[in-house]
Amino acid sequence: MNENWKFSDIPYTSPDVDALQARYDQLTRRARAAACPEELLNVVRERDALQQEVALCQSIATIRAFHDVTDEFYQAELQETLPRLETLDSQSLSVAIAESPYAAAVDEAFGPQLRRLLTLDHRLYTGGKEQQARISQLTAQYQQLAASTKYPVQGETLSGGQLRFALASTDRERRRAAYEAQQQTALENAEALEQLLRDLVHARNQLARENGFDNFADYGDLCMQRLGYGRTELYEFCRQVQTHITPLYLRLQEEQRRRLGVDVLRPYDRALVFPEGNAVPVAAEELSKAAYRMYHALSPEAGEFFDEMVRHDLLDVTGSPNKISGMGFCDMLGAPYRMPFVFANCDGTADDVTVYTHELGHGLQGYLSIRSQPVTDYAGLSPDLAEVHSKTMELLSQPYAPDFFGDHAAQFLTEHRYDFIKELCAFCSIHTFETWLYEHPDASLEEWAAEFDRVEKSFGRAQNNEPWHQQVLSGCDLFTNMALYMFPRYVVSYALAIVCAQQLKAAYDADPAEGWAKYHALCASGGSKPYARTLADAGLAMPYAPGVVEGLAHELAQQFWG
């Protein structure tokens, strides 16, 4: 392989699902027939290579489909071909390895966490293959609809990214027009959006039932690798956020109202934090230069990682009207490339920097762990753990704000701290509603929307939206929530991670060398240990433990009000 390969050079062949299944079946037979530990270990290694091959195929097609939503070939792959990969039976192989008489050799060679993951794989994905494929198709349909949606605002037709600009305009009338266009467009697409959400809720519940669960809530938590904790602990965590963080959020909204000089902070005012306009980053072409300086200043390993990302064109962050909007992510490219890929659709807002640093936090974790862990299962990890690396990188980037924002640095830091509080409330709100949603799959749309609004308000959100009461009950706010469609049971991971990231940032501030070493070790360990053990080894308190969120609330209040 050419050492100077670029992402655009990577070939793509549409996957032959039948041929892939035959290879899984062959490995399963070999695992069952293994006559010694080495034969079983060879199967594990070949399984690892096959998993990487399938994941690479999925990654390339998805990235290219998101890069250009008008590309008919990759859109067809995303909506028709890739869902067929969900029908692959890899679970029989997982069972054969985990239950082999020589399984102890797997623990010795790769650590006990691999067998835990293999057992979980069998527990979650033995049944419901058709439902998995259907869910993949439905989410692809939603992505296509979201990507193609346009918004008429004051005589202009705006994309999703352009709408975000309008919602943060210093002109209140333009903000109102943008908000009402968002609401009206959701109403116009209401029939399709409601049906997609209903189909997804029912398909996910059916998938859960076919694997022995009552509904998707508990099943989805296990899909997030929440082993040893789940609904009870997350309920308590969300309750603590509601009790201790929501008052801070409401206080900050009141301060925002006074800064903007409005009698009532309406929904269309929420995105504008400062009356003169939100912080604006340096030009897009300067972002990479600022990131280069930051990563080389953090550590030699971080600098090397960033240079490799640039050398192989693995930072696809430039704004484009043909890119899917409202989404940033990091994906791992397996062997032979063994590199992360970062995707974003930068639009000239402060979110460009947040997404950039956040996704590169994921990227650094993947880069370090895939080079230090014996199997790629450990390079991928539970969302609750994965988001710790990304949220911490957001915080570690704060001292470099002048490089990213120039004279707007202080303003950005205020906005970013505010965003963390907003996110804690938003993500716990979504998680709380989701739990209810999967328990009430056949409730009416009005009941869904009313419950969503009630939960949102209990976390300090959806304030002063009564003038749009009818739109609210028609599902507008529900329909504009991407997480419900695409990331079930995921977003609470961000809230949990914020609690951990604040602890890591405090350690870094106290001793940068020791704090970075702790963060580096956390990244390199990947998913090789259970969540609780990983946090304990990093010296971090469990986010849902008594008093932890309350302590965070005091710390955040100190940052704002001294």
C-alpha positions in Angstrom: 0.0 0.0 0.0 1.3 3.5 -0.9 2.3 5.2 2.3 0.9 8.5 1.0 -2.6 7.1 0.2 -5.6 9.4 0.4 -9.1 8.6 1.4 -10.2 9.3 -2.2 -7.9 6.5 -3.3 -9.6 3.8 -1.2 -11.4 1.4 -3.6 -15.0 0.4 -2.9 -16.7 -2.8 -3.9 -20.4 -3.3 -3.1 -20.4 -6.1 -0.4 -21.5 -9.6 -1.4 -23.6 -10.5 1.7 -23.9 -14.2 0.8 -20.1 -14.6 0.4 -19.5 -12.8 3.7 -22.0 -15.1 5.4 -20.2 -18.1 4.0 -16.9 -16.8 5.6 -18.6 -16.3 8.9 -20.0 -19.8 8.8 -16.6 -21.3 7.9 -15.0 -19.6 10.9 -17.9 -20.8 13.1 -17.2 -24.4 12.1 -13.5 -24.0 12.7 -14.1 -22.5 16.2 -16.4 -25.5 17.1 -13.8 -27.9 15.7 -10.8 -26.3 17.3 -8.5 -29.0 18.7 -6.1 -26.8 20.6 -5.9 -23.2 21.9 -3.9 -21.9 19.0 -6.5 -23.0 16.5 -9.1 -21.1 18.4 -6.9 -18.0 18.6 -6.3 -18.1 14.9 -10.1 -18.0 14.4 -10.3 -15.0 16.7 -7.7 -13.2 14.6 -9.4 -14.0 11.3 -12.7 -12.9 12.8 -11.1 -9.6 13.7 -9.9 -9.2 10.1 -13.3 -10.0 8.7 -15.0 -7.6 11.1 -12.7 -4.9 9.9 -13.4 -5.7 6.3 -17.2 -5.4 6.8 -16.8 -2.2 8.8 -14.5 -0.6 6.2 -17.1 -1.3 3.5 -19.8 0.3 5.7 -17.6 3.3 6.5 -16.6 4.1 3.0 -20.1 3.9 1.6 -21.6 6.0 4.5 -19.0 8.7 4.3 -19.3 9.1 0.6 -23.1 9.1 0.8 -23.0 11.8 3.4 -20.4 13.8 1.5 -22.7 14.1 -1.4 -26.4 13.4 -0.9 -26.9 13.8 -4.7 -24.6 10.8 -5.5 -27.1 8.2 -6.6 -24.7 5.2 -6.4 -23.8 5.8 -2.7 -27.3 6.8 -1.8 -28.5 3.4 -3.2 -25.7 1.6 -1.2 -26.8 3.4 2.0 -30.5 2.7 1.6 -30.5 -0.7 -0.2 -27.2 -2.6 0.1 -25.8 -1.7 3.5 -29.0 -2.7 5.4 -28.5 -6.2 4.0 -25.3 -6.4 6.1 -27.6 -6.3 9.2 -28.8 -9.7 8.2 -25.3 -11.3 8.6 -25.2 -14.0 11.3 -21.9 -13.3 13.2 -23.5 -14.3 16.5 -23.1 -18.0 16.0 -19.3 -17.4 15.7 -19.4 -15.3 18.9 -21.0 -18.2 20.8 -18.6 -20.7 19.3 -15.6 -18.7 20.6 -17.1 -17.8 24.0 -18.2 -21.4 24.7 -15.1 -23.2 23.3 -13.3 -25.5 25.7 -10.2 -23.3 24.9 -12.0 -20.0 25.7 -9.5 -19.4 28.6 -6.8 -19.0 26.0 -8.8 -16.1 24.5 -8.9 -14.4 27.9 -5.2 -14.9 28.3 -4.4 -13.6 24.8 -6.9 -10.7 24.5 -8.2 -10.1 28.0 -11.6 -11.1 29.5 -13.5 -8.2 28.0 -13.6 -9.8 24.6 -15.6 -12.8 25.8 -18.0 -10.4 27.6 -18.5 -8.6 24.3 -19.0 -11.8 22.4 -21.5 -13.0 24.9 -23.3 -9.6 24.7 -23.3 -9.8 20.9 -25.1 -13.2 21.1 -27.5 -11.9 23.7 -28.5 -8.9 21.6 -28.4 -9.9 17.9 -29.4 -13.6 17.7 -33.0 -12.7 16.7 -34.6 -10.0 14.7 -32.3 -9.9 11.6 -35.2 -8.6 9.4 -36.0 -5.9 11.9 -32.3 -4.8 12.0 -32.3 -4.4 8.2 -35.6 -2.6 8.3 -34.3 -0.2 11.0 -31.3 0.5 8.9 -33.5 1.3 5.9 -35.8 3.5 7.9 -32.9 5.6 9.3 -31.5 5.9 5.8 -34.9 7.2 4.6 -34.9 9.8 7.4 -31.3 10.9 6.6 -32.3 11.4 3.0 -35.4 13.4 3.9 -33.5 15.5 6.5 -30.7 16.2 4.0 -33.0 17.3 1.2 -35.3 19.5 3.3 -35.3 23.2 2.4 -36.7 26.2 4.4 -38.3 29.3 2.9 -37.2 32.3 5.0 -38.0 35.9 3.9 -37.9 35.2 0.3 -34.9 32.8 0.4 -34.7 29.1 0.3 -32.3 27.9 3.0 -30.5 24.6 3.6 -30.4 23.1 7.1 -27.0 24.6 7.7 -28.1 28.0 6.5 -31.2 27.8 8.7 -28.9 27.5 11.7 -27.3 30.8 10.8 -30.7 32.5 10.5 -31.8 31.1 13.9 -28.8 32.9 15.5 -29.2 36.1 13.6 -28.9 39.4 15.5 -32.1 40.5 13.7 -35.0 39.2 15.8 -37.5 39.3 13.0 -35.2 37.0 10.9 -34.9 34.6 13.8 -38.6 34.5 14.1 -39.1 33.9 10.4 -36.5 31.1 10.5 -38.1 29.4 13.5 -41.6 29.6 11.9 -40.2 28.2 8.6 -38.7 25.3 10.6 -42.1 24.7 12.3 -44.0 25.0 9.0 -41.7 22.7 7.1 -42.0 20.1 9.9 -45.8 20.4 9.6 -45.7 20.0 5.8 -43.6 16.8 6.3 -45.6 15.7 9.3 -47.2 12.7 7.8 -43.9 11.2 6.6 -42.0 12.1 9.8 -44.7 10.6 12.0 -44.9 7.4 10.0 -41.1 7.1 10.1 -40.9 7.5 13.8 -43.8 5.1 14.4 -42.2 2.5 12.1 -38.9 3.0 13.9 -40.4 2.7 17.4 -42.3 -0.5 16.4 -39.4 -2.0 14.6 -37.1 -1.4 17.5 -39.6 -2.8 20.0 -40.0 -5.9 17.8 -36.3 -6.3 17.6 -36.1 -6.2 21.4 -38.9 -8.7 21.8 -37.3 -11.1 19.4 -34.2 -11.0 21.6 -36.1 -11.6 24.9 -36.9 -8.0 26.1 -40.2 -6.3 26.8 -39.3 -3.2 24.8 -36.5 -1.3 23.3 -35.6 0.9 26.3 -33.7 -1.8 28.3 -32.6 -3.6 25.1 -31.2 -0.3 23.7 -29.2 0.3 26.9 -27.5 -3.1 26.5 -26.8 -2.2 22.9 -24.9 0.7 24.4 -22.8 -1.8 26.4 -24.3 -0.7 29.7 -23.2 -3.7 31.6 -23.8 -3.7 35.4 -25.9 -0.5 35.2 -28.9 0.6 33.2 -32.4 2.1 33.5 -32.3 2.5 37.3 -28.9 4.2 37.4 -29.7 6.4 34.4 -33.0 7.4 35.8 -31.2 8.5 39.0 -28.6 10.4 36.9 -31.3 12.3 35.0 -33.1 13.1 38.2 -29.9 14.6 39.6 -29.4 16.7 36.5 -33.0 17.8 36.7 -32.6 18.8 40.4 -29.1 20.4 40.3 -28.4 21.5 36.7 -31.8 22.7 35.5 -31.8 25.7 38.0 -28.5 26.8 36.5 -29.9 26.5 33.0 -33.0 28.6 33.9 -30.8 31.2 35.5 -28.6 31.4 32.4 -31.7 31.8 30.2 -32.8 34.7 32.3 -29.4 36.3 31.9 -29.6 35.7 28.2 -33.0 37.4 28.1 -31.7 40.5 29.8 -28.6 40.6 27.5 -30.8 40.4 24.4 -33.1 43.1 25.8 -36.4 41.2 25.2 -39.4 40.9 27.5 -39.7 37.1 27.0 -37.1 34.7 25.7 -38.9 33.0 22.9 -37.9 29.7 21.2 -36.5 31.7 18.3 -34.2 33.6 20.7 -32.5 30.6 22.2 -29.6 30.3 19.7 -28.4 33.9 20.1 -26.4 34.2 23.3 -25.0 37.7 22.8 -26.9 40.6 21.2 -23.9 41.5 19.0 -23.9 38.0 17.6 -22.3 34.7 18.7 -18.6 34.1 18.5 -17.4 33.6 15.0 -14.3 31.4 14.3 -11.5 32.2 12.1 -11.9 31.4 8.4 -12.4 27.7 7.6 -9.0 27.5 5.9 -7.4 28.7 9.2 -9.1 26.0 11.4 -6.6 23.4 10.3 -3.7 25.7 11.1 -5.1 26.4 14.6 -5.7 22.7 15.2 -2.2 21.9 14.0 -0.7 24.3 16.6 -3.0 22.9 19.4 -2.3 19.2 18.8 1.4 19.8 18.5 1.4 21.8 21.7 -0.6 19.1 23.6 1.9 16.3 23.0 4.2 14.7 20.4 1.7 11.8 20.0 -1.2 14.2 19.4 0.9 16.1 16.9 1.8 13.0 15.0 -1.9 11.9 15.0 -3.0 15.2 13.5 -0.2 15.2 10.8 -1.3 11.7 9.7 -4.9 12.8 9.5 -3.9 15.7 7.2 -1.5 13.5 5.1 -4.2 11.0 4.2 -7.0 13.6 3.7 -9.0 12.2 6.6 -10.5 15.6 7.7 -13.6 16.2 5.6 -14.9 19.3 7.4 -15.3 21.9 4.6 -18.9 23.2 4.2 -20.8 22.1 1.1 -24.4 22.4 0.1 -24.4 18.8 -1.0 -23.2 17.4 2.3 -25.7 16.1 4.9 -26.2 18.9 7.4 -26.4 18.9 11.1 -24.1 16.0 11.6 -20.5 15.5 12.6 -18.9 12.1 13.3 -15.7 10.2 13.5 -15.4 6.7 12.0 -12.6 4.2 12.1 -11.1 2.8 8.9 -9.9 -0.7 9.7 -7.0 -2.6 8.2 -4.9 -1.9 6.2 -5.5 1.8 6.9 -6.0 1.8 10.7 -6.9 5.5 10.8 -9.9 7.5 11.9 -12.0 9.7 9.5 -13.6 12.9 10.7 -16.7 14.3 9.0 -18.4 17.6 9.5 -20.2 20.3 7.4 -18.7 23.5 8.7 -20.9 26.5 8.3 -18.9 29.4 9.8 -20.4 29.1 13.3 -18.7 28.4 16.7 -20.0 24.8 16.3 -17.3 24.3 13.6 -14.7 24.4 16.3 -16.7 22.4 18.8 -17.4 19.6 16.2 -13.8 19.8 15.0 -12.2 19.3 18.4 -15.0 16.9 19.6 -14.6 14.5 16.6 -10.8 14.7 16.7 -11.1 13.6 20.4 -12.8 10.5 19.1 -10.1 10.3 16.4 -7.2 10.4 18.8 -8.8 7.7 20.9 -9.2 5.4 17.9 -5.7 6.2 16.6 -4.1 5.3 20.0 -6.2 2.3 20.9 -6.1 0.6 17.5 -2.3 0.7 17.8 -2.1 -0.5 21.4 -5.0 -3.0 21.7 -4.9 -6.7 20.4 -8.3 -6.6 18.7 -10.3 -3.9 17.0 -13.3 -4.7 19.3 -11.4 -2.7 21.8 -10.8 0.3 19.4 -14.5 0.6 19.3 -16.1 1.1 22.7 -19.3 1.9 24.5 -20.8 5.4 23.8 -20.8 6.2 27.5 -17.0 5.8 27.4 -16.3 7.0 23.9 -17.9 10.4 24.5 -15.6 11.0 27.5 -12.6 11.3 25.1 -14.4 13.7 22.8 -15.9 15.9 25.5 -12.6 16.1 27.3 -10.9 17.2 24.1 -13.5 20.0 23.8 -12.4 21.2 27.2 -8.7 20.7 26.5 -9.1 23.0 23.5 -10.3 25.9 25.6 -6.8 27.5 26.3 -6.3 27.6 22.5 -9.5 29.5 21.9 -7.6 32.7 20.7 -6.2 30.6 17.9 -9.6 29.5 16.8 -11.6 32.7 17.5 -9.2 35.6 17.7 -10.9 38.5 19.5 -14.0 36.4 20.0 -12.2 33.9 22.3 -13.7 35.1 25.6 -17.2 35.1 24.1 -16.7 31.6 22.8 -15.7 30.3 26.2 -18.8 31.7 27.8 -21.0 30.1 25.0 -19.2 26.8 25.3 -19.7 26.6 29.1 -23.3 27.5 28.5 -23.6 24.8 25.9 -22.4 22.1 28.4 -25.3 23.0 30.7 -27.7 23.1 27.8 -26.5 19.7 26.7 -26.8 18.1 30.2 -30.5 19.1 30.3 -31.2 18.3 26.6 -29.7 14.9 26.6 -31.3 13.8 29.9 -34.6 15.2 28.6 -34.4 13.1 25.5 -33.4 10.0 27.4 -36.3 10.4 29.8 -38.8 10.9 27.0 -37.4 7.9 25.0 -38.0 5.6 27.9 -41.6 6.6 28.0 -41.9 6.5 24.1 -40.9 2.8 23.8 -43.4 2.0 26.6 -46.2 3.9 24.7 -45.6 3.0 21.1 -49.3 3.2 20.1 -50.1 6.5 21.8 -51.5 9.2 19.6 -49.2 11.8 18.0 -50.8 14.5 20.3 -50.0 12.3 23.3 -46.4 11.8 22.1 -45.9 15.5 21.5 -47.5 16.6 24.8 -45.3 14.2 26.8 -42.2 15.4 24.9 -43.1 19.0 25.7 -43.8 18.2 29.3 -40.4 16.4 29.8 -38.6 19.2 27.9 -40.1 21.8 30.2 -39.1 19.8 33.3 -35.5 20.1 32.3 -35.7 23.9 31.6 -36.3 23.5 27.9 -39.1 24.4 25.5 -39.8 27.5 27.6 -42.4 30.1 26.4 -43.5 28.1 23.4 -47.2 28.6 24.1 -47.9 30.8 21.1 -47.1 27.8 19.0 -49.1 25.4 21.1 -50.9 23.9 18.2 -47.7 23.3 16.3 -46.2 21.7 19.4 -49.1 19.3 19.7 -48.8 18.5 16.0 -45.3 17.2 16.7 -43.1 20.0 15.3 -40.6 19.9 18.2 -40.7 16.1 18.2 -40.0 15.9 14.4 -37.0 18.2 14.5 -35.2 15.9 17.1 -32.7 13.9 15.0 -31.7 11.7 18.0 -35.1 10.1 18.3 -34.8 8.8 14.7 -31.1 8.0 14.4 -29.5 7.6 17.8 -31.8 5.7 20.2 -30.6 5.5 23.8 -27.3 7.2 22.8 -27.5 10.8 23.7 -27.5 10.4 27.5 -23.9 9.2 26.8 -22.9 12.8 26.1 -24.4 13.9 29.5 -22.6 11.2 31.4 -19.4 12.1 29.5 -19.6 15.8 30.4 -19.4 14.8 34.1 -16.2 12.7 33.5 -14.7 15.3 31.1 -15.0 18.0 33.8 -13.0 15.8 36.2 -10.3 15.2 33.6 -10.1 18.9 32.8 -9.7 19.7 36.5 -6.8 17.1 36.7 -5.2 18.7 33.6 -5.5 22.2 35.1 -3.9 21.1 38.3 -1.0 19.4 36.5 -0.9 19.5 32.7 1.7 16.7 32.3 0.0 14.3 34.7 -3.5 15.3 33.4 -2.5 14.6 29.8 -0.9 11.3 30.7 -4.1 10.3 32.4 -6.1 11.3 29.3 -3.6 9.5 27.0 -3.8 6.3 29.0 -7.6 6.5 28.9 -7.6 6.8 25.1 -5.1 4.0 24.6 -7.0 1.6 26.8 -10.0 1.9 24.4 -12.8 -0.6 25.3 -10.5 -3.3 26.8 -12.2 -3.0 30.2 -15.8 -2.5 31.5 -17.0 1.0 31.9 -16.8 1.2 35.7 -13.3 -0.3 35.7 -12.1 2.1 33.0 -13.3 5.1 34.9 -11.9 3.9 38.2 -8.5 3.3 36.6 -8.6 6.9 35.4 -9.5 8.1 38.8 -12.9 9.3 37.8 -16.1 9.1 39.8 -19.2 7.4 38.3 -21.4 10.1 37.0 -24.6 8.7 38.6 -23.0 8.2 42.0 -24.6 10.2 44.9 -23.4 13.8 45.0 -21.4 13.8 41.8 -23.8 15.8 39.7 -24.4 18.1 42.7 -20.7 18.7 42.9 -20.5 19.4 39.2 -23.3 21.9 39.6 -21.3 23.8 42.2 -18.3 23.8 39.9 -20.2 25.1 36.9 -21.9 27.8 39.0 -18.5 28.9 40.2 -17.3 29.2 36.6 -20.2 31.6 35.8 -20.8 33.5 39.0 -17.7 33.0 41.1 
